[in-house]
Amino acid sequence: MSETLDLSQLVSRLVKIAYPELNQSCIKTTWGISSSFATISWTHDYKDVRIKCSNETKTWHEAALTGLLSHELSHLSKQNKEQSERCTDLDAIMRGFGPYLGVERLFAGKYEDHIIRKGKDRYLGYRSIRQLLNESELKHLDMLLEQLRLLPSKKNQPKLVHHDIAILHTAKDTMIKIDGHEFKVTPQRKDAEVGTILRGNTVHVIIDDEEVGHFDSPTS
């Protein structure tokens, strides 16, 4: 795409269409350098929400960004009590964003499910998402693929180490979730910069230049 999309407008549109519980939330969006496609952080009362999309996604089609942002907003769903990535995907699909989520996973290089937490959780891949869509949603997805001249392929590999990072700020702590792994930082670090560094097969979680934990890099 030749023009960078307005993230705030996209998010406002999604909230208006399908996330009425976030109408009273102050949602700030930005682009930035990141080891994941997106990072979402929010306070426990949902009043302050921040979404940062990787600069890598600036060239994405609006349909793919819509899918990515719907996944991020679904992290805030009170129905998603497990806070699993699979449940987050299912929430976005339930709200009508399945075709866009399917496109996003192709842009992200996830044709098959991305298994995390040693099989206990997963990001749904394009193929699994397609199986969950109804007839009209499948037609919509195929129309988008035709418009984008996008051919689903298993050969596409993920372009970033992580899909997204979710951060919850409670009154006392900051909870960071990456690929199903959770890290608690005390006291709360609301304005801190969270990122990761991959060294060998180990992912190191960094908050304001301080390592707060690590985990083995997912193999799929």
N, C-alpha and C positions, 0 to 999 in steps of 0.2 A: 504494500500500500504506500502511496506517495505522501499521505498526510497522517500525522500522529493523532490517534483518536483521543477524545476528551474523556478521561476515566471518570471524573465526577459526574458527567452527564450520563454515562453508561450505568453507573451505580445508582443514580437517582431514578433512572428508568426501571431498573430491576426492582428496586424497593417499591416503587409505585405499582408495578405489575404483580409482584408475587411475594414481597416481604413486608407486609403491612405492620408487623410487630416492630420494625425498625424505623418507622416513620418519625419517632421522636429522638432517634439517635443522631448524633453529630458525626458524620462519616467523612473523614479526610482521605484523599487519595494522592498518590505521587508515583513517579517513576524513579528508579534508582538501580545502582549496581547491587546484585544479589546472587547468591548461590542457589536460589530457588526461583521458580517462575513468579511466585507471589508470597507476600508475608502479610498476615492479618493479625492485628492486636486489638483487644477490647477490654474495657473495664467490666467488673462483675455486674454492674447495673446497666450495661449496654449503652450508656449515654455517650461514651467516647470510643469511637471505632476508627482505626487507621488501616489503610490498605496500601501496600507498596508493591507495584508490579515491576519486574525486572526490565531493564532496558532492552533485553532480548525480545520482549513481547511487543515492543513498539511497532514492529513491522507486521504483527499478526493481523489477520482479518478481523473485522468486528465480531463475526460469529464465534471465532475462537476465543477472543477476549471476553465475550459474553459468557461462554462456558466456564472460563477460568474464574470470573468474578462471581458467577452463581455458586460455584463450589466454595469460594471464600465466604460469601454471605451465609451459606448453609452451615458453616461452622458455628454460627450464632443461634441456630435453631434450637429451641428448648425441647423439641422432640428428639433431638440427637443426644440423648442422655449418655450414650456410650462414648461420644466424641471420637468415634472411629472414622477413618477416611471412607470406608465403604458406606457407612450410614450417612456421611456427609454427601457423598455422591448420590445415594438413593433419595435424599431430601431434595437435592437440586432437580433430579429427574421427576419426582413427585410434583414439584412446582412448575413443571412444563419446560424445563431447559435441557432435556435429554438430547435433542438433536445438536444443540450448541456444545454440550459437554462432549459428545462424540467427536465433533470437529476439533475441539480443543485438545483431546487426547491424541489425535493424529498430528497436530502441530507440535505437541509435546513429545512425540515419538513413543507413545504408549498404545500400541495395537493390542497387545495382550495385557492382562491384569498386572499391575506392579505390586508384587508381594512384599509386604513389610512385616516387621515383628515376628519373623520366622514362621510366617503363615497364619498368624493370628489376625491380621488385618490386610487390607489391600486397597489400592486405588483401582477402580474399575477401568479396564482398557476399552478401546473402541469396540472390539468384538462383543464383550459382555454388555456394554451399554446398548448396542444395537439390538441385542436379544430381549432387552427390557422395554423397548419402545412399542407403542401401538401402531396401527396401520398408518394413520395420518402423520404421526411423528416420523415414521420411517420414510414416508414420501418427502417430508420436509428435510430430513437429513440428506436424502439422495439428491434433492434439489440443490442444497448447499454445496455438496460435493461436486456436482456438475458445474455450478457457477464458479467454484474455485479451481476447477480442473484438478481436483485432489483425488488421487488413487490410493485407497487404503493399502498399506503394505506392512508386513511383519519386519521388513528390513530396516525401517526407520528406527534409529536408536535415540534414547533420551539425550537431550542436548545439555541438560543441567543435572547436577547430582541429586537434587531434591525437587519434588513437585511444589510443595509449599510449606510454610512455617506458620504455626498458629500460636499466639501468645495471649494468655489471659492474665490480667492484672487484678488481684484481689486487694483487700485493704492492707494486707501485710506482705504478700508474696507476689512474685512474677512466675507464672508457669509457662514453660516453653515446650512445645510439642513438635517434633520433627520425625517423620517416618515412623510414627507410633511410639517413639521414645520420649519420655517426659523428664524435664529437669526443673527443679524448683530453686528459685533464687530469692534469698531473704537478705535485706528488706526489699520491698517493691522497687523495681527499676523501670518505671513507666516510659521514660524518654530514652532508654538505652538502645544502642544499635546491636541487633542480634544477627549473627552470621555463622557460617561454618567454614572449616578448612579441612580438605581431604589430604591426608598423608598416608600413602600406601593404601591399606584397606580399612583405615580407621577415620571416622568423621569426628572432628573436634568441634564442639559447640562453644562459640565465642560471644561474650557480651561485653561490649566496651573494652575490647582488647584483653579481656580476662577469660580464661578457659573455665567453663562451669561443668563440663562433662564430655563424654565421648561415647561412641558406639561403633560397632562394625558396619561398614558400608553394605547396603543391600546388594545382593548379587543379581537381582532381576528387576 
